[in-house]
Amino acid sequence: MCCPGCLAVAEMIATHGMEAFYDRRTHYAPPPDLELLDSKFAGYDDPTIRESLINEVFEDSERIKLLITGMTCAACSWLIEKQVLQLSDVRAALVKLGDASLTVDICPNAPLSNVMRAVASLGYEVQPFTTSERNTILFEENKRLLTQLSVAGLGMMQVGMFAIALHAGDIQGMDSNYVQLMRWVSLPIAMFVVSFSARDFFISAWRHLRVGALVMDLPITVAIATATLASIYATFTSSGTVYFDSVVMVTFFLLIARYFEQRNRFKNSQLLQQTHDNLPLLASRIILDEIHLVPTQQIVANDRLRIFHGDIIPVDGELLSGETEVDESIFTGESLPRTVRVGELLFAGTCNLSKSVDIRVTNTVGLTRFDALQSAVASAETKKPRIAKMADAIASYFVAIVLLLSLTSGLIWWWIDASNSFWIALSVLVVSCPCALGLATPTVLTSAASRLQYMGGLIRSENAMEELSRIDYAIFDKTGTLTDGDFECVEIRPTSNFSANDCYLYACALQKYSRHPISSAFRHDSGTSNNQPTNEMVDFIDNITRSDDTNCPVYVTGMGLSFKDNEVEYRLGQSRFIEECVGDVTLPDSSMHWIVLSRGKNILCFFGVRDRLRPNARQMISYFKNNNIKTMILTGDSSQQARSVVQSLNVHSAEFGLSPEDKLGIVMDLQQRGHQVLLVGDGVNDGPVLSHSTVGVAVADATDIARVKADIVFTNSDLLCIEKTHRLAIKARGKILQNFGWAISYNFFAIPMAALGYVQPWAAALGMSLSSLVVVLNSLRLNHVNLENRDI
Amino acid sequence: MEVLYFLIPIALIFCVVTLKLIFWAIQSGQYDDLDRHANIIFEEDQSTKNDSHRDGSGNE
């Protein structure tokens, strides 16, 4: 069991007879911080807030919809439902994976926080469900497309059945009254399919044509429309050939491609919806020494707010009393917190680490620095160059050429043999039907997206894969991207007769009383040493564990810990904190951040601490280097230890102490010199640069702003995924080229044949369908390519 | 072969019925969540609990 949280959940699962969860889950959820969440959920019990969340009111219950983040598979939804139904106030519960929602019917006035706590205790994030307009539209569109697809599918089967009879009749001979019967039956079905399912192609082609743009939908429209009209003509006059089967088949295949594309987009929009500001919805306002929980929207300037330790700060404000430390890594990328003193500003979105403090509000919701950064990101996004335009331009050339060719061959044949000219022109149009070309890219991208999804990645921008395959610069953020936000103790230099191991264990015992992020470097399980302390040290450590509230180690904000053990003072912390006791402290060197342990007036030990690298960070960097891609680290952190971490990664270049604007400037500069830039980041400060880079990738635990701005979002923390995605992108590009190669050579061969009158129209339709099928099957092979590193 | 004049309309009637069924299925939201229902058969069902709550007879 990794933590008490898991233990509690495991016990809960076992006691409620839900062991089946373990058989069926496919992912692990991150452990929740329950203590922190409890206070947040309590806010939703507030009558006015609860009122606003109710969707429907029944006789004995009220329906409330909640958004659940972190659900990955059906086992999750099953577990959540069972867990919520255990609550006595809950009448019914239904989880929908599709929109990541939980709908509960709950007794009137029963606390909603119980439900939320129940869900959170399983390790999922939960918040009220707010439907965005865009999402509802997408949902409806999805349904409509599915209806169109099923009509086309059914129509294809029916018409195809008759078409087989007709084709067989062409070969074996068939009575003309039966031929006409087949045609007359196919006609209404095909008409229905065309008018119902292919409508979108017509609309889109017309919409683009009106503004002078030629899109793939245009030849599709022309082909479908002329083939239908010609078939109707042939049916009425009992002459020529009918193409009803190719019409519905074209429609069906194109709709399938479109449906998968749409589903993918829908999933992405779900992800967008799941991202939310981590800003709290409620704040503790102090009026006449009493604390009131109020929605953050109601807070006005000069309000006095209490910020508890561990809370995210809801609005910008000035510190009124005491001092505290805030984690501002989302703005600055600095992994060490900043000490804030009276009169200094605290920013919304940052985390109050050490003490509960009061602030006076300076900027309210919508006006904070956090909001300003977000709007800066929004404006950066519109500047992004889109490769899609180029693809459209190529497509429109192809469209123009096909239309022209079809017209020319029709005209030439009109000259030679007028009775054949219409059918030949149509053959050219059908045989060259740009399906294969049209499908070449989207099928590969869809296939790549589904492959990526297995790896825990989601594509947010349709061009991301194509662009990723062409990058020649890979830029990484440090804090949170290459490092995981925790620290590690990489060097221990004892200066007394205590061993390194003893000193480390003593520091571990002391650090339990600190909330400073650096304390994460001192954990028994963090690897540096697992040995037992010597007997002498056991006693000292026991003194710490036996200490009670009156004499336990004290944390001094921004400095370190001090502990009085039988009148001897132990100190652990920054060098200037130790200097107060010891006098001058000379640090071993300046390559990393040194934490000093002292006893009375003697220094016992130096601990070299630095950011802990994510596993595989080195391997990923060397992968990119081996592939002749320049690697670069851009970080807001300017400390020595950042340099030492970066040096250990051996990248081509690195820049320190950068603001979000600086990062953006560097990336834009590279792009202006013609480089294609991959940017991997996670924080709010990476938002602008993520949306401006050629490909932006947000890694696990990324802040929402980074997730929204990135082209590819990863939900797992394995950096190797980025390497694999790059390989996948290159493979996908290869597949796209293969598809194009096939489609072009097919057209190159088939169009002249058709123009010369060698291709019967039914054969043209068959050839067209087969060529599309080849493209689709080729793209599907992408799901099975090997992405592992073969160099090792 | 005259039987075709009779069989084809029957086939078309089936086709229309199937379409109606599909429309109904889509509109009633059966395809909204494709991932969940694939797994639903594994749940050795305890929906009785759900029902007992529905008619208000309290918990287990």
HADDOCK unambig.tbl for C-alpha pairs under 7 A between the chains (distance, minus, plus):
assign (segid A and resid 74 and name CA) (segid B and resid 35 and name CA) 6.81 0.50 0.50
assign (segid A and resid 74 and name CA) (segid B and resid 36 and name CA) 5.07 0.50 0.50
assign (segid A and resid 74 and name CA) (segid B and resid 39 and name CA) 6.24 0.50 0.50
assign (segid A and resid 88 and name CA) (segid B and resid 59 and name CA) 6.43 0.50 0.50
assign (segid A and resid 91 and name CA) (segid B and resid 53 and name CA) 5.00 0.50 0.50
assign (segid A and resid 91 and name CA) (segid B and resid 54 and name CA) 5.91 0.50 0.50
assign (segid A and resid 92 and name CA) (segid B and resid 50 and name CA) 6.14 0.50 0.50
assign (segid A and resid 92 and name CA) (segid B and resid 53 and name CA) 6.77 0.50 0.50
assign (segid A and resid 92 and name CA) (segid B and resid 54 and name CA) 6.82 0.50 0.50
assign (segid A and resid 96 and name CA) (segid B and resid 33 and name CA) 6.62 0.50 0.50
assign (segid A and resid 97 and name CA) (segid B and resid 33 and name CA) 6.15 0.50 0.50
assign (segid A and resid 97 and name CA) (segid B and resid 35 and name CA) 6.98 0.50 0.50
assign (segid A and resid 97 and name CA) (segid B and resid 36 and name CA) 6.32 0.50 0.50
assign (segid A and resid 98 and name CA) (segid B and resid 32 and name CA) 6.25 0.50 0.50
assign (segid A and resid 98 and name CA) (segid B and resid 33 and name CA) 4.55 0.50 0.50
assign (segid A and resid 143 and name CA) (segid B and resid 26 and name CA) 6.57 0.50 0.50
assign (segid A and resid 147 and name CA) (segid B and resid 23 and name CA) 6.47 0.50 0.50
assign (segid A and resid 151 and name CA) (segid B and resid 19 and name CA) 6.92 0.50 0.50
